[in-house]
Amino acid sequence: MVISHPLSLYINSPRNGNISSSFPVYDGDEILISTNKGRVIRVAVKEIRTAGRNTQGVRIIKLTGEEKVVSADKIDDNLV
């Protein structure tokens, strides 16, 4: 889930679970997400749609069963 508002506006929800990470990003950046099952995805921030304030975020990865996100990191556009 990518949230483009201050984290203080959000709480963990039964529907979406815990917020695993939050950091500022820019259109040229990419996000690297990894799970406890060994899956890793890399997503360009400009490919992620913006969600409104009243939504519960945008799904970046669909988890299966007991799979959980264990890390989410930003890859700065000046490092690529």
C-alpha positions as CSV (number, residue, x, y, z in Angstrom):
1,M,0.0,0.0,0.0
2,V,1.4,3.4,-0.9
3,I,0.1,6.3,1.1
4,S,0.8,9.9,-0.1
5,H,-0.4,11.6,3.1
6,P,1.1,12.0,6.6
7,L,1.2,8.7,8.4
8,S,-0.6,10.3,11.4
9,L,-3.8,10.4,9.4
10,Y,-3.9,6.6,9.1
11,I,-4.4,3.8,11.5
12,N,-3.9,0.1,11.1
13,S,-7.2,-1.4,9.8
14,P,-8.7,-4.9,10.1
15,R,-9.2,-4.8,6.3
16,N,-5.7,-3.9,5.3
17,G,-3.6,-4.9,8.3
18,N,-0.6,-3.1,9.7
19,I,1.2,-0.3,7.9
20,S,4.6,-1.8,7.2
21,S,6.5,1.2,5.9
22,S,6.1,4.9,5.1
23,F,8.5,7.3,3.3
24,P,8.4,10.2,0.9
25,V,8.9,9.4,-2.8
26,Y,9.1,11.3,-6.1
27,D,8.0,10.4,-9.6
28,G,11.5,9.3,-10.6
29,D,12.0,7.0,-7.7
30,E,11.3,3.2,-7.5
31,I,10.1,1.1,-4.6
32,L,11.5,-2.3,-3.8
33,I,9.2,-4.6,-1.7
34,S,10.1,-8.0,-0.3
35,T,8.1,-10.6,1.5
36,N,8.8,-13.3,4.1
37,K,8.3,-15.9,1.3
38,G,11.2,-14.5,-0.8
39,R,9.2,-12.6,-3.4
40,V,10.7,-9.2,-4.4
41,I,9.1,-6.6,-6.7
42,R,10.4,-3.4,-8.0
43,V,7.9,-0.7,-9.0
44,A,8.3,2.7,-10.5
45,V,6.5,5.4,-8.4
46,K,5.2,7.0,-11.5
47,E,3.3,3.7,-12.3
48,I,1.4,3.9,-9.0
49,R,-1.9,5.7,-9.1
50,T,-2.6,8.4,-6.6
51,A,-5.3,7.6,-4.0
52,G,-7.6,10.1,-2.5
53,R,-7.6,11.0,1.2
54,N,-10.7,8.9,2.0
55,T,-9.3,5.7,0.4
56,Q,-7.3,2.9,2.1
57,G,-4.3,3.1,-0.2
58,V,-3.2,1.4,-3.3
59,R,-2.3,-2.3,-3.5
60,I,1.2,-2.8,-4.8
61,I,1.6,-6.5,-4.2
62,K,-1.1,-9.2,-3.6
63,L,0.0,-11.4,-0.7
64,T,-0.9,-15.1,-0.5
65,G,-1.9,-17.0,2.7
66,E,0.5,-16.2,5.5
67,E,2.8,-14.1,3.3
68,K,3.8,-10.7,4.8
69,V,5.8,-7.7,3.6
70,V,9.1,-7.6,5.5
71,S,10.7,-4.6,3.9
72,A,10.0,-1.7,1.6
73,D,12.7,0.6,0.4
74,K,13.0,3.6,-1.9
75,I,15.5,3.5,-4.8
76,D,16.3,7.2,-5.6
77,D,16.2,8.2,-9.2
78,N,19.7,9.5,-9.0
79,L,21.0,6.0,-8.1
80,V,19.6,4.2,-11.2
